[in-house]
Amino acid sequence: MSGKPDLVVRGGTIADGTGAPMYESDIAIADGKILHIGKVIDSGLEEIDARGLLVTPGFVDIHTHYDAQATWANRLTPSSCNGVTTVLMGNCGVGFAPVRPEHHDMLISLMEGVEDIPEVVMREGLPWNWASFPDYLDALSHRCYDVDIGTQVPHAALRVFVMGERGARREDATPDDCEAMAKLTAEALSSGAFGFSTSRLLQHRTAEGEPIPSYGAAEAELTAIVDAARQVGHGWLQWVGDYGTQIDEEFGLLTRLARRSGLPVTLTLLQKNSFPNQWRDLLTRIENANADGLKITGQVRGRPTSTLMGFELSENPFLGCPSWQELAPLNLENRLKILRNPSFRARILAEPGGSPEQQKRLRDWDWLFEFGDKPDYEPEPNTSVGAIARRLKKDPASIAYDIMLQNEGRGILYHPMTNYSDGSMSAVFEMLGHPNTLIGLGDGGAHVGIMCDATDMAHTLTHWTRDRQRGPKQPIEAMVRRLTFANAAAIGLQDRGLIQTGMQADINIIDYDSLNLKRPEVVYDLPAGGKRIMQQSNGFKVTMLKGQPVWREGQPTDALPGRLLRAGM
């Protein structure tokens, strides 16, 4: 080693991201990169004692929705405070560029409907100091963050930019429309976008309830876009879609596009209650496609997709009750005064829970669980609200009501919606062990009032290597590799994800034995005083980006070395 290091990490137990066995060593860092691994004789300008602590590369989160937050915030929490040092946004076909001034409201409606970011927050916070996709990247490039950020070309925004109302109404694109979208895609990729994203998921709707503009887009349109991507020569196609009874048609389309483009394709892979075994079919198809020379990955989450319900949150089992309308405009303090009133409690418990759709979504009692101070994402089915109600011979609505009144009205109900069809996460274990899957889908920056799955990466490390009681676990080294190098390599980042000499010094120093997620809480720190769910962890001692500590002991530092990343540059 030559040269005095800026920082030395002493004696940590290193899981280096390769999946190789852990080892103890010092790490010397200089100029934002790893200078030396081994015994470090020289003192650093700063020293961190990591003896007895786990040292990993910073986590790389390939599925976030910080597209709006990144325009007004410097700290991309809750990802950055939970060990993530690189994020990829622009997923699911939604985003804010390219855009014409007359379409601002349309893109806000899309993001509000698909990703549950309140309209008033975006209207207050988005500066709209861009039009083209290169303009958007330029605007981001002038900002500083506690993570590095990359983004993708969103299909819905592209379609609206080219076709206007016709695109929003999902009319077929003309040949001229297809040519224009292809040209804009090439422009975006050439300026640094990491890929093209689209959604064919009927569940993805605008705030007005209409399907997303990209839903059902014709093969000719998608072919023109992937042809343009192929010509640029980098990036991937990020795909979320419905399969169900249309699996042959949808997967056939996806594989034709993958073969034509020669680019990697990543698709959302979840266990859905409506088709609880289809994820295995999809994995088999993915495996066969890769054996045939394609590059397809299933993007999985390390736990269920879940919503959180409570009297302070955006959803609870009483939203459909007439009496709830008295409470909806009130802040939590004033809500509690009424909620604690026995006569109000009796009245709202006697009311129907709204439409059949609302009751199915909000009152599925056998799939609602109390979310305690140590959150359990794989609860036993016999601990559900429904199971407790049957044992106690009580109304499940009254049990839910009382749970949410706990903790000064901040009690939370947990509702696993995917990856839990058999009452456990056994499907997730198989997904995580498959060579053709990546860990993503945390949705950081989205669904701010009903979920906080951006903490999935921290939870994946603890649950699957240490805490799981209901089945087999995974080695720490294998899980760290998936959270770091595997994701970085998948999106073409060769300078991070490994603790190796010459790599960017994005590093987590973790008290592994005490690493645990805290209870989620509501904070009101979005533009216009908007609320969101925040969740932090105990156990992250230091998270550093480019050799600079950006978080220490759960608190941010003044350092903001994160910048926009441009693919292919």
N, C-alpha and C positions, 0 to 999 in steps of 0.2 A: 504493500500500500504506500502510495506517495501522496503528500499533501495532508494538511491538518483538516480533520473532518468538522463539519458544522455541527453535527449531532452524532452521538454514539448511544446505541441501545445495548445495554449490557446484560448478557447472560440469559436472554429469553429462550423459551422453548419454541422453536420455529416450525410451523407448518407452512412450507414454502410455496404452496399452490400447485406443485407438480403431482401431488398424491403420494410422494415418497415418505418414508418414515420420518417422524419429527426428530429434531436434534437440538442441542443447546449451543448457542453461539452469540458472539457480539455482532453488531451491524454498524458499520460506519457510513455516514451519509454526508454528501457534499453536493452543492449546486442542484439540489432537488432530486438527486439520483443516488442509488446504492453504490457506494464507493468500494466497500470491502465487506466480506463476510468471513468471520474467523476471529482469532484473538486480535484485539485492537489495543496497541500499546499507547498510542497518543490519546490525550484527552480531547474531547470535543468541546466546542464552544458551549454546547448543552449536553448533559448526560441524563439518560433515563435508565433507572435500575429496573430491569425486567425479569430478574431472577424469580422463578416460580410462576411466571406469567406466560400466557400463550401469545405468540407473535405471528400474525397472518398478514397477507396482502390485504389492502382495502377491498371491500366487496364491490362488485360491478353489477349494477341493476339495469337490466336490458329492457324493462317494461315499466315506464313511469309516464305520468301525465303532468309534468311540471311546466308545460308550455306557457301557461299563464303566470304561474308563480315566479318563474325565472325572469319575467319582465319587470317585476316590482320588488322581489326579495333577493337578498344576498345569501341567505342560509336556506338550503332546500331541505328543511325538516319536514317530516320525521325521518327521512332517509339518512341524512348526514349525521344525525346524532345517534344512529344505530349502526355505525360501522361502514356505511356506503361512501365510496369516494369517487365513483363515476356513475352517471345516470344517462340513460337513453330515453328521450321523450318522443312525442309525435306518433304514438302508437294508436292502433284501432281506427286509423283513417281519419282522426279528428285532430285539428290544430288550427293555427291562426294565420297561415301563409301558404300560398299567395292569397291576397285579399284585395278587393276593391272597396273603397269607402262605403259604397251603398250596401255592401254585404256584411258589415261589421255585426249588425244585429243577428244576422242569419248564423254566423259562426259562433256567436255567443250562445244562441239557442241550441245549437248542436252540442256544444261542450256542456251546457247546463243539463241537457237531457241525457246524454250518453254518460257523462262523467260526474254528474251531481256536484258541479261547482256553481254556487248561486249567481244568478244574473247580475244582481246589484254589485257583487264583489268584482266581477270581470268588467262591468261598465265603469266602475270607479278606478280599477287598478290598471287596466290595459292602456298603454300609451299610444298604441297604433302608429308608431313612428316607422312604419314599413308598408310596402305594398307587395313587391315581389318576394319570392323565397330568399334570394340572395340579400335583399334588404333586411329581411327578418334576421338572417344570420349575422349581418353586419351590426344590427341593433344589439343582439346578444353578445357579440364579440367585445363590446365596449363595457360590459358589466363584469363584476368580480363575484366569486362564489366560494362556498366551502366544499364544493365538489367540482369535478370537471363534468361538462354537459355535452351531449351530442343529440341530434334530432333527425327526424325522418320526414319525407314528403307525405302529407296526409291526403288520401284519395278524396274525401268529402270536400275539403277546402279546394282542392284542385278542380273538382267537378263544378263547384259553385262559381269559381273564378272564371272558368271557360264558358259555362252554359247558363249561369244565372238561375232564374226561377225554373227553367227547364231542368237543370241539374238537380235542384232541390226536390222537384216533383218526380225525379227518377225516370225522366223520359230517356229513350235510347239516344246515345251520342251519335251524331252524324260523322261521316269520315273526316270532315274538317274539324269537328270537336275532338276526335281521337288524335288527329295530328297535332292540334294545339296542346292537348294534355301531354302527349309524348314529348313535345319540345320543352314544355315547362318542367317535366320530370328530369329530362337530361340537364337542363339548366340548374335545377336544384341539386342534383347529385354532383355535378361538376363544381358547384360552389361549396360542397362539403357535407351534404346530407348523407346519412349512413344507410339509407334504404327508402323503400316505398311501403306505406302501410295502407291496408284496406280492411273494411268490416263488411261482412255479409251476414251479420247477426241480426235477426229480427228484433231481439231484445234491445238493441241499440236504437233509440228513438230521440227525436228532437224534444225540446221542452213542450212543444204542442202535441206530442204523441205520434208524430209522423216517422216512418222509417228513415234511417240515415240515408243521405243521397247516394252513397256507394252501394246500398243494398240491391242485389240483383243486377249489378252492372254486367253488361253483355261481354262475352268472351272477346269479341273484336276490340272492344275498348281496352280491356286488360292486356290483350296481346300487343296493342300499339304501345302501351306504357312499358311493358317488360322488354319490348324490342329496344326502346330508347335506353333503358337501364343497361341492357346488354352492351350497347354501343359505348356507354361510359366506362363499363368494366369493373365497377365496384358496387358494394351495397348488397342488401338482401331484401326479400319480400316478406313483410310481416302480415299475417293473415289470421283473422278471427271469423269464424263462420258457424252456421247451423249445419248439422249433418243429419242426424235422425234418419228418417226414411229416405233422404236424398243423399246418402253418403256416397253412393257410387258416382253420381253426377258431380257432386262438389269436390270429392277427392280426385276424380278424373280431371276436372278443370285445373285444379291446383298442380297436379303432376305434369299436365301439358305445358303450363306456364313455366314450371321449374325446368323442364327439359328444353324448352325454347330459349329461355334466358340464360341458362347455364349458371344462374346465381343461386345462392342458398335461399331456402324458404323456411320460415318458422311459423308454426301454427299453434294456436291455443289448444291445450289438451287438458281437459278436466273430466272428472267423473260426474255426470249429470244424473239427477234422480229420475228424469224421464227416460233415459237410456243408460241404466247403471253399468252395463258391461261394454258399451260401445268404445270406451277409451282403449280397451284391449284390441278391438278390431282396428282402430286408428293406429295404434302402435305397431301392429303387425303390418299394416299397409305402409307405414313409414319405413319400417325395417326392410321390407321388400323393395321399396323405391330406392333406398340407399344402396342395396345390393345390386340394383340395376344401374347404378352410376349417378343417381341424383343426390342432392344435398338438402335433405329435409330434416328438420328437428321439431319435436313436440315441445312447446313451452309450457312448463308445469309450475304449479305453486306448491310450496312445501307444507301447506296446511289447507283447510277448507277456504273457499271464498265465503266470507261471512259478513253479515250486517250486525250492527250493534244497536240496541234499542234502549231508550230511556226517556225520562221526562224532560231532560235537557237536550236530547238528541233530536235528529230530524224525523225519526220514526219511533213509534211505540204501538202496542196492541190496541190502543184506544183512539187512534187517529180517525177512525170511521164512525165514532160515536158522536151523536149530536151535541152532547155536553162538552166535548173537547173543544168545540168552537169558542167557548168562553175563555179557554186557557191559551189557545194558539197565539194570540197577540202579546201575551204577557211574558216578562222575564221569569227566570226560575224562582226567584224569591217570592214573587207574587203568585206564581203558579202553586207553590208549596202551601201558601196560606189556604188556598181552596182545596188542594188535593188532600190535605190533612183533616179536612172537615168531614166527619162521619156521614152527614147527610149527602154531601156531594159524592163521596165514595160509593154509598149505596145506590145512588141514582145512576152513576155512570156504569157501575157493574151490572145493572139491570138492563142496560141498553144493548141493542145489537151492535156487532162490531163492524158495521159498514157493509159494502158490497161483497159478494162472494169472492171476488178477486182480492179485495183488501183482507178478508178473513183468511184466505189461503196464504197470503204473503206475511201477514202480521200476527196470525193467531194459530200457527201450526205448533200447538203446545208440545208435541212430542219432539220438536226440533228447536225448542227454546230452552236455554240453560242459564242459570245464574253465573255471571262473570265476576269472579272474586278478585281479591287483591293480588293473588298470583294467578293470572289468567291461564285457563286450561282450554286449549284448542282441540283436545281430543277427549271430551267428557264421556263418561259411561252413560249409555241410553237411560239407565234407571235413575239418573239424576235430573232428567228433564222436568220442566214445569208440569207437563202432562202426567208423567210417572208419579211425581210427588202428589199431585192432586188426586190421583186414583188411590194412592196409599192412605192419604188423609181424608178421603171422601169429601173434598172441597172443590169449589169452583176454581179452575185453573186461572181464570182472569183475576181472581182475588189474590192468588199467590204471586202472579206477575206484578200486580199493582204494588203489593207490599215489598217485593224485591226492589222495584224501581224507586220506592220511597226511602230506601236505605241510604246511608252516607249523605244525609242532608239533601235527599232528592236526586242524588247522582248515581244510584244503583243502576247496573247495566245488565241487560239480557243479551245473550250471545246466540246468533242464529246461523249455523253452518248451512250453506246452500248448495255447495258442491263438495266433492271429495269426501263424502261422509255417508254415502247411500246405505252402507251396511252397518252404520253406527260406529265405525272406526275409520282410521286413516290407512287401512291396509293397502288400498289402491295407490295411495301416494308413495308408500314404501316401494312398491313395484315400479312406479314411474321414475322415482329418483334413482333407481338402480339400473335403468335402461341406458345403453350407450348413445341413443339417439334423442335424448331429452336435454333441455336446458332449464335452469331455475329462473323464473320470471314472474310476471303477472301480479306484482305487488301493488301496482297502480298508484304509486306515490304521487301526491298532488291532486288526486281525484277522490270522488265519493266522500267529501270532507265531513259530511254530517252523519254518515251512516256506517263508515268502516275505517279501519286504519291498518290495512294489510301491507303497507310499506315496511312494517317491522318484520315481515316474513323471513327476511334473510337472517336476522339475529335469532329469531325463533327456530329456524331450520337448524342452525348450528347447535343450539342447546337441546331441542326436542329429539332430533334424530341421532345425536351422538351421546347423549347423557341421560335425558329425563324420561324417555318413553317407557311406560310400564306395560303397554298392551300389545307388545310384539317386538320384533327384532330391531336392532339399531344399525347405524352405519359408522365406519371409522371416522375419526376427526379429520384425518388427512384427506380422505375421499370427499368429504363434505366441503372442506375448505377449497379444494380444487374446483368444485362445482360453483362455488360462490365467487370465485376470483378468476383464475386463468381461463376456465372453460368459457365463461361469458365474454371475457375480453377478446379471446381468440375468435369467438363466433361472430363478432361485429368488426373484426379486422384490426383490433388494437393490439399491437405487438410490443408495446413499451410498458405494460403494466400487468398486474395479475400474478406476478411471481416475485418472490424474494430471491433475486439473483443479481449479481454484479452488473451494473449498467442499466438496470430497470428503474423506472420512476419510483421514487420512494413514497408510495402510498401504502401505509402500514397501520394495522390495528394492534394495539397492545391490550390484552384482555385478561382480566381475572376470571378465568374460565369457570372455576368452581362457584363463583358468585354471580355469574352472568344470568340475568333473568329480566324478562320484560316487566315493566311496571304496569299498574292499572291505567287504562286510557283515561284522559280527562279532556274536557272541553276548554278551548282557549278562544279568545275573541281578538285575534291579531291579524285578520285579513283586512284588505281595504274595505272601507265603509263599515268597519266594526264587525265584519262577518266572522262567523264561528267555524271552527273545525276541530276534529278530534286529534289530539296529540298523544303520543305514547313514546316514552323513553325507556331506557334500560339501565339497570345496575350492572357494573362489571366492565364497561369499556373505560379503561384507564386513560388511554390516549388514542386518538385517531389522527393520523397525519396525512397530509396531501402534499406531494412534492417536497417531503422532508420537513414540512412545517406543521406543528400541532394545530389542528383546527378545532378539536374538541378535547377537553380534559375533564375527567370525572363528571361527565354529564353536563358540562358547561362550555359554551362556545368561547374561543379565544378571539383575539382581534385579527387573526390571520385569515385572509380570503384569497388564497393563491389559485383558486379554481377558475378555469376559463372555458370558453366554447372550444370544442374539438371539431375539426373539419376532416371528414373522411377523405382518404386519397391524397392528403397534403402533408 
